[in-house]
């Protein structure tokens, strides 16, 4: 399980880009707050659909035990850095594990315990959940680094939500509440298929 503890400070697409896509004149500001909210919603939708953090954010992820592979596979990519690895000691207190005990594998999005390292004594699974906790940053540092397919999918999703303010587009001959083109573009960029 994971949660975002620090949200991005900006969005992958700007208000101006969204208004251009929607053909809303730049001087018309009546729907600016709505469009900003739709952009944030589309980012969240795209992140869930791709398993990626589109813009840099901090993630906290937990495991009930150390996997036999001694690798903690991180759910959200792309991994930028591991801030800390913590474990619940036998007293139920989180201890920070020294960074010399593991390697952050940025390419495969995981934390690898070094082979020569002995695991610390931890709380048993039946005693407490969330025995291991990794805090890390993931995402793209700039909007320019976000995949163009994902940005286009977001713009399609923003347009669908802007034009259709109900759950399901009415009169479009579809029971699917998502813009099919946007969904297909996200599929191209999907990671963590397991």
Helices and strands as residue ranges (DSSP letters): E 2-6, H 15-22, H 32-50, E 57-63, E 71-73, E 79-88, E 94-96, G 99-101, E 102-105, E 110-113, E 132-138, G 143-145, H 148-163, H 180-188
